[in-house]
Amino acid sequence: MSLNTGLPTGAEIVRVLEILDGVPSPYGHEAAAAARLATWCAARWPLIEWTVQPYGDGGANLIAAPRAAPRGMPAGDLLIYSHLDTSLSGDPDEDRPITGRSGDPGTLTVTTDQVEGAGLGVARAPAAAALIGFVSAVLADEDPPSARLLLAGSGTHRSVLHGTAANARVTGLDHFLATEPHPVAAVVAKCGPPTLLWEEPGALYLRVRVRGRHGAVLAPESAVPSGGVIAHAGLVIEAIERWRTAYLASSTAPGTQVGPAVGIGSLTAGRPDKADLFPALLEAGVYVVTVPGADPHAIATALHHEIQATCTNSPLATCTIEVDVDEVHPAAATPHDAPVVRAARTAWRTEFGTDPPPITGWTGSTDGVVLRAHGIDTVRLGPQARPSPTDPRRDVLNLPSLTAYANIYAHLTTPRAR
């Protein structure tokens, strides 16, 4: 498959990735990347309208639609969706608490059959494949498809309980849905399992706080508990892990594609530049993947009880325990026989020559649940990424796989495919 430029699809995907690789696009600060990509695409494919949609303080979406169809298209269209922001910011200093590494992760590298670089897995590589698939479908059909491409900002999860997102969680998809005509169906182009997903789990963040009294290292008894809360962090972690085991055992979702997951993603206390003082507060950030019917507050209550029980007969007995909840979104599903699911199965068979394999226990949650919450039937499919063997901040993807998924996105964009 080639576009009218004469270049094969894989080469076109690489060119998009080279544009994206040159501009950082951390969560909520995608405007520069959206503008650069829009300018390049508009010069290259003028039959398509490329619109940068700013929102918030530095966020932006890139929206593409056939120029022959007026903007504000009929609601009965398809949305091909991915996002511009990357899971890691790309700034080594900002990312070091997660990666444990300093130094630049390096630029995109390309061989005959693979690409490697930062931010490809989440989500530049599937976004590039979606863009090229959309463009090829528009240019190949004299009758412009009733479809749009959205590369949104703020597509990765962030908690409003921590950090820079403390005021509110405003995503590019939320802004798009609040200001643009809604599609009837959507295709989420994200890396994931080698199959088709029409169900997705939910996601929530929990913040665990254990609060005692601060003190001075030179006088251990001045803190409550003696020696400070950090000295007993192991008790809290063990309690969370016991609760995690019980949660996973009680939250299976038979008959669905999804499953539960839990992990402690952060543990903070004190100031590194003032380690002569014992802090009064130990704080753990917990990420929870939820199944249909999950009750976020019941989940938080169960965790609180486990930690409280652990602390009762320990040096932490007089400490205050708090568990706060931030639900990103609940689990959601599209009927397995919805038109967009049937079309995706057909596109999969056309490309791979077989049906998408069954899957259970999938724990990856994306903006597909947001689309479904607005009554938009949604499927998810995309290439598989793997960490670089030399630097796990970099992702590796096979170009033939990216080309195959671009073909699927193109097939789904074509009106006769739906």
MARDORO-402281 format. One line per 4 residues: for each residue z negated, y, x negated of C-alpha. Coordinates in steps of 0.2 Angstrom, whole numbers, padded with zeros to 4 digits. Example, Ala and Ser with C-alpha at 12.3 -4.5 7.8 and 13.67 -1.06 7.14 Angstrom:
2
-0039,-0022,-0062; -0036,-0005,-0068 .
END
This chain:
418
0000,0000,0000; 0005,0017,-0006; 0004,0035,0000; 0019,0046,0000 .
0014,0052,-0017; 0021,0036,-0024; 0004,0031,-0031; -0005,0015,-0026 .
-0020,0017,-0015; -0032,0012,-0030; -0025,0026,-0040; -0027,0038,-0026 .
-0045,0033,-0023; -0049,0036,-0042; -0042,0053,-0041; -0054,0057,-0026 .
-0068,0050,-0036; -0064,0061,-0051; -0065,0076,-0040; -0082,0071,-0034 .
-0088,0066,-0051; -0086,0083,-0057; -0098,0091,-0044; -0116,0086,-0041 .
-0120,0083,-0023; -0139,0080,-0021; -0146,0079,-0003; -0145,0095,0006 .
-0134,0104,-0008; -0117,0097,-0005; -0107,0113,-0002; -0099,0114,-0019 .
-0093,0097,-0018; -0087,0099,-0001; -0077,0115,-0005; -0070,0107,-0021 .
-0064,0092,-0012; -0057,0102,0003; -0047,0113,-0008; -0039,0099,-0018 .
-0036,0089,-0002; -0028,0103,0007; -0016,0107,-0007; -0011,0088,-0008 .
-0010,0084,0010; -0006,0100,0020; -0002,0090,0036; -0021,0087,0038 .
-0033,0101,0042; -0048,0101,0029; -0063,0110,0035; -0079,0114,0026 .
-0094,0115,0039; -0109,0123,0031; -0126,0120,0038; -0144,0124,0032 .
-0147,0131,0015; -0134,0123,0004; -0128,0108,0015; -0111,0105,0020 .
-0099,0093,0029; -0081,0090,0025; -0071,0087,0041; -0053,0081,0042 .
-0041,0080,0057; -0022,0079,0059; -0016,0097,0059; -0004,0092,0073 .
-0019,0089,0084; -0029,0105,0088; -0047,0105,0082; -0058,0102,0096 .
-0049,0086,0100; -0052,0075,0116; -0068,0066,0115; -0059,0049,0116 .
-0056,0048,0097; -0063,0038,0082; -0074,0045,0069; -0072,0038,0051 .
-0089,0042,0043; -0097,0042,0026; -0107,0055,0016; -0106,0066,0001 .
-0124,0066,-0005; -0130,0054,-0018; -0146,0044,-0018; -0151,0050,-0035 .
-0148,0069,-0038; -0138,0067,-0054; -0151,0078,-0063; -0159,0067,-0076 .
-0175,0077,-0076; -0177,0076,-0057; -0172,0058,-0056; -0183,0052,-0071 .
-0199,0048,-0060; -0187,0035,-0051; -0176,0029,-0065; -0188,0030,-0080 .
-0173,0037,-0090; -0168,0054,-0098; -0151,0059,-0104; -0135,0062,-0094 .
-0129,0046,-0085; -0112,0050,-0090; -0095,0053,-0081; -0084,0041,-0071 .
-0075,0028,-0081; -0060,0018,-0075; -0052,0002,-0081; -0037,-0008,-0073 .
-0048,-0016,-0060; -0065,-0007,-0059; -0073,0010,-0058; -0090,0014,-0065 .
-0101,0030,-0063; -0116,0038,-0055; -0117,0040,-0036; -0103,0028,-0032 .
-0113,0015,-0022; -0122,0029,-0012; -0109,0034,-0007; -0094,0041,-0016 .
-0084,0025,-0018; -0084,0020,0001; -0082,0039,0005; -0066,0040,-0006 .
-0059,0024,0001; -0062,0031,0019; -0054,0047,0014; -0038,0038,0007 .
-0038,0026,0022; -0038,0040,0034; -0025,0050,0025; -0013,0035,0023 .
-0015,0032,0042; -0011,0050,0047; 0004,0051,0035; 0011,0035,0040 .
0012,0038,0059; 0023,0051,0068; 0011,0052,0082; -0005,0059,0074 .
-0020,0048,0077; -0034,0054,0088; -0046,0052,0074; -0057,0062,0062 .
-0065,0060,0045; -0082,0066,0042; -0090,0066,0025; -0107,0073,0029 .
-0121,0081,0019; -0138,0074,0019; -0134,0056,0024; -0147,0048,0013 .
-0165,0046,0020; -0178,0058,0016; -0196,0059,0023; -0202,0075,0031 .
-0220,0070,0024; -0216,0074,0006; -0207,0086,-0005; -0193,0098,-0002 .
-0189,0091,0016; -0207,0096,0022; -0201,0109,0035; -0188,0099,0044 .
-0175,0085,0042; -0158,0093,0046; -0143,0081,0042; -0125,0085,0041 .
-0122,0072,0055; -0134,0080,0066; -0126,0097,0064; -0109,0089,0067 .
-0114,0081,0083; -0122,0097,0089; -0107,0107,0086; -0091,0096,0088 .
-0084,0085,0102; -0091,0068,0101; -0080,0053,0097; -0081,0037,0108 .
-0082,0026,0093; -0086,0027,0074; -0084,0017,0058; -0097,0019,0045 .
-0090,0017,0028; -0104,0013,0017; -0107,0000,0003; -0116,-0016,0011 .
-0114,-0034,0014; -0097,-0042,0013; -0095,-0043,0032; -0095,-0032,0048 .
-0111,-0025,0055; -0113,-0019,0073; -0132,-0019,0072; -0143,-0010,0061 .
-0162,-0009,0058; -0172,0007,0059; -0182,0015,0046; -0198,0025,0044 .
-0209,0032,0031; -0228,0030,0030; -0239,0041,0020; -0256,0033,0015 .
-0270,0045,0009; -0286,0040,0002; -0297,0055,0000; -0313,0056,-0010 .
-0321,0070,-0021; -0314,0077,-0037; -0324,0078,-0053; -0323,0079,-0071 .
-0319,0065,-0083; -0333,0070,-0095; -0345,0067,-0080; -0338,0051,-0071 .
-0352,0052,-0058; -0346,0069,-0052; -0332,0061,-0043; -0332,0050,-0027 .
-0330,0036,-0030; -0337,0036,-0048; -0323,0037,-0060; -0311,0044,-0047 .
-0300,0037,-0034; -0286,0032,-0046; -0298,0020,-0054; -0297,0010,-0038 .
-0279,0012,-0034; -0277,-0007,-0036; -0287,-0010,-0020; -0276,0001,-0010 .
-0260,-0007,-0017; -0267,-0024,-0013; -0271,-0019,0005; -0254,-0013,0007 .
-0246,-0028,0000; -0257,-0039,0012; -0251,-0029,0027; -0233,-0030,0020 .
-0234,-0049,0021; -0241,-0049,0038; -0228,-0037,0044; -0213,-0046,0037 .
-0220,-0063,0045; -0222,-0055,0062; -0206,-0044,0063; -0192,-0056,0062 .
-0177,-0053,0073; -0170,-0069,0079; -0152,-0068,0086; -0149,-0051,0078 .
-0140,-0046,0062; -0155,-0037,0055; -0172,-0040,0048; -0188,-0031,0041 .
-0192,-0024,0024; -0207,-0014,0016; -0210,-0006,-0001; -0221,0006,-0009 .
-0209,0019,-0016; -0222,0032,-0023; -0240,0033,-0029; -0247,0050,-0034 .
-0263,0058,-0039; -0269,0072,-0050; -0259,0083,-0062; -0252,0076,-0078 .
-0256,0092,-0087; -0274,0092,-0081; -0279,0074,-0084; -0297,0079,-0089 .
-0301,0081,-0070; -0302,0066,-0057; -0292,0070,-0042; -0299,0068,-0025 .
-0283,0062,-0017; -0273,0046,-0019; -0257,0046,-0010; -0244,0032,-0007 .
-0227,0033,0001; -0221,0017,0010; -0204,0014,0017; -0203,0002,0031 .
-0187,-0006,0039; -0189,-0009,0057; -0182,-0021,0069; -0178,-0018,0088 .
-0193,-0015,0098; -0204,-0009,0084; -0218,0003,0088; -0220,0015,0073 .
-0238,0020,0078; -0243,0002,0080; -0236,-0002,0063; -0246,0013,0055 .
-0262,0008,0064; -0261,-0010,0058; -0259,-0003,0040; -0273,0009,0042 .
-0285,-0006,0048; -0280,-0016,0033; -0284,-0003,0021; -0300,0003,0030 .
-0306,-0015,0030; -0302,-0017,0011; -0311,-0001,0007; -0327,-0004,0018 .
-0335,-0015,0005; -0328,-0007,-0011; -0332,0009,-0021; -0319,0017,-0009 .
-0331,0015,0006; -0335,0033,0008; -0317,0039,0006; -0307,0045,0021 .
-0291,0034,0025; -0276,0042,0033; -0259,0035,0038; -0246,0047,0044 .
-0229,0042,0052; -0212,0049,0050; -0199,0039,0059; -0181,0042,0053 .
-0174,0032,0067; -0176,0016,0077; -0165,0001,0076; -0150,0001,0087 .
-0135,-0010,0091; -0117,-0009,0098; -0112,-0023,0109; -0103,-0037,0099 .
-0088,-0036,0110; -0086,-0017,0111; -0068,-0011,0107; -0072,-0004,0090 .
-0080,-0020,0085; -0065,-0030,0091; -0054,-0019,0082; -0064,-0020,0066 .
-0063,-0039,0067; -0044,-0038,0069; -0043,-0026,0054; -0054,-0038,0044 .
-0043,-0053,0048; -0028,-0044,0044; -0034,-0039,0027; -0044,-0054,0021 .
-0036,-0068,0032; -0052,-0074,0039; -0066,-0068,0051; -0080,-0058,0044 .
-0094,-0070,0040; -0110,-0070,0050; -0126,-0062,0043; -0144,-0061,0048 .
-0159,-0052,0040; -0149,-0037,0035; -0161,-0023,0030; -0150,-0008,0026 .
-0151,0007,0038; -0138,0021,0039; -0133,0035,0050; -0125,0022,0062 .
-0141,0022,0072; -0139,0041,0074; -0122,0039,0081; -0127,0025,0093 .
-0142,0035,0099; -0128,0047,0105; -0120,0034,0115; -0106,0031,0101 .
-0101,0013,0098; -0102,0010,0079; -0098,-0003,0066; -0102,-0003,0048 .
-0091,-0010,0034; -0088,-0006,0016; -0086,-0012,-0002; -0100,-0020,-0013 .
-0107,-0011,-0028; -0117,-0018,-0042; -0128,-0009,-0055; -0120,-0006,-0072 .
-0126,-0018,-0085; -0129,-0004,-0098; -0137,0009,-0086; -0143,0005,-0068 .
-0141,0023,-0063; -0122,0019,-0063; -0113,0008,-0051; -0098,-0003,-0053 .
-0085,-0007,-0040; -0069,-0017,-0040; -0054,-0007,-0037; -0045,-0021,-0027 .
-0060,-0021,-0016; -0060,-0002,-0013; -0041,-0004,-0009; -0044,-0017,0003 .
-0057,-0007,0013; -0046,0008,0012; -0033,-0003,0021; -0045,-0008,0034 .
-0050,0010,0037; -0032,0015,0039; -0029,0001,0051; -0043,0006,0062 .
-0038,0025,0061; -0020,0020,0068; -0020,0022,0087; -0011,0005,0090 .
-0025,-0004,0081; -0037,0002,0095 .
END
